[in-house]
Amino acid sequence: MRNSNCWMPAWTEDGKLVKKGSYCNWESVLAHAKHTPSEASLERIVEYIRSQTGDCILNEAPCFLDMEHFKGNESSKSLSAQEYHRECCYQSDEVYGVKIQEDGHYDELLMDTRNGKLDYAEHLKRPFCYPDVLPSCFQSYQKGGKREKELCVFYYPGKNGLALNALASQLFKMQIHGEVLLVQCTKEASFMPRERFVHYMLTDFNDNYMRKRKRHQEQASVSPEEYTTLKAEMQASLSDYEKQASASAVPPPECVKLRKAGPIDGKKLADLERHRQQQTH
C-alpha cells in the first residue's frame, strides 16, 4: 500500500491539488468518495479519477466489510485480497480499437466485454488450425502522456492458413498472417499489478503510424526515369562548379619558385650523421 499511487483528490481554496490517503486502486477511491462526505464535489472527484484512468467508466469497489479479514460483520461475502482485486478489475464499458484487415484496410470498431474482460477474440477471424486457441498479444510502448501507455497488438501467430497482412507486417517488423486488433492499455501502480484497456481511436493510429509512413512514401516516390533525369542534372551542375572553381588555377611550377640545393661535400654528411646520433642518444 505504500506504493499504491492511488489517492483521494482534494483541493485547497486557491485550487492546489492535495493527495490524501493511500488506496488499493481507483475503484476503492470511488467507493469511498460515494459513501463519505467530502469537501470536494463528487462530480469533480469522478472527473479527476477518469483523467487518471484514461477516461474509463469505473465500477464502484465492493464494501471493505466484505473482505475476509474483517470479522464480526453481517455480510454474507468473504472476499480474499485476490477476489477483491478481481472484482475491482471487472470491466463493463465498451472500448474502441482499430482493426487491420488482411488486405490492408483498417477501421475503427467498438468492442464489448464478456464476464468483465475485453472480448477481443470475437473480432478476429479465427484460422481453421486454431479452433480453441486464443490470439497472441505483444505490446508496443507509446511515449508521451501522464500514464504509461502500451499498445496491445492481438493476432494469431505463425503461418496459420490466413493471408499475409502486409500492412501490419511492415508496421510491426514481423510476419503477421490474418487480421490484427489494436487496443491501448495503461499500467496502474495499484497494490496488485493490473492493466486497464482504454480507447484507441482511428486518429491515434493515423498519428502514430500512418502519417509517418505516408511521409516516407512521398519522399521515396521517385520513378526510375525521374531519378535518371535528376542524376544527370546534378552531374552537370557539379561539372559546372568544378570548371568555375578551377578557372583561376595555374600549374604548380608557376606558383612556387623552386630552390636548388647546393652540392653536398663529406663534411656536411659527417655533420648530419653526428647530429642524427646525438638525437638517438
TAWORA-V569426 format. One record per backbone hydrogen bond with DSSP energy under -0.5 kcal/mol. CO is the residue of the C=O (numbers start at 1). NH is the residue of the N-H. If there is no record, write none. Layout:
CO/NH + CO/NH
//
This chain:
1/4 + 6/23 + 7/9 + 8/20 + 10/18 + 12/15 + 16/12 + 18/10 + 18/20 + 20/8 + 24/191 + 25/29 + 26/30 + 27/31 + 27/61 + 28/32 + 29/33 + 30/34 + 31/35 + 32/36 + 41/45 + 42/46 + 43/47 + 44/48 + 45/49 + 46/50 + 47/51 + 48/52 + 49/53 + 50/54 + 50/55 + 56/58 + 63/66 + 64/67 + 66/79 + 67/70 + 69/71 + 70/73 + 79/68 + 80/84 + 81/85 + 82/86 + 83/87 + 84/88 + 85/89 + 87/90 + 95/111 + 96/200 + 97/109 + 98/182 + 99/101 + 99/107 + 100/180 + 101/104 + 102/166 + 105/101 + 107/99 + 109/97 + 109/111 + 111/95 + 112/119 + 114/117 + 116/91 + 117/114 + 118/120 + 120/123 + 121/124 + 127/130 + 136/155 + 138/153 + 140/151 + 141/143 + 142/149 + 147/149 + 148/187 + 149/142 + 150/152 + 150/185 + 151/140 + 151/153 + 152/154 + 152/183 + 153/138 + 154/181 + 155/136 + 155/157 + 156/177 + 158/160 + 160/129 + 163/178 + 164/166 + 165/169 + 166/170 + 167/171 + 168/172 + 169/173 + 169/174 + 174/176 + 176/165 + 180/100 + 181/154 + 181/183 + 182/98 + 183/152 + 184/198 + 185/150 + 186/188 + 186/196 + 188/190 + 188/194 + 194/188 + 195/197 + 196/186 + 198/184 + 201/205 + 202/206 + 203/207 + 204/208 + 205/209 + 205/210 + 206/211 + 209/213 + 210/214 + 211/215 + 212/216 + 213/217 + 214/218 + 215/219 + 216/220 + 217/221 + 220/222 + 223/227 + 224/228 + 225/229 + 226/230 + 227/231 + 228/232 + 229/233 + 230/234 + 231/235 + 232/236 + 233/237 + 234/238 + 235/239 + 236/240 + 237/241 + 238/242 + 239/243 + 240/244 + 241/245 + 242/246 + 244/247 + 246/249 + 251/254 + 251/255 + 252/255 + 252/256 + 256/258 + 258/260 + 263/265 + 265/269 + 266/270 + 267/271 + 268/272 + 269/273 + 270/274 + 271/275 + 272/276 + 273/277 + 274/278 + 275/279 + 276/280 + 277/281
//
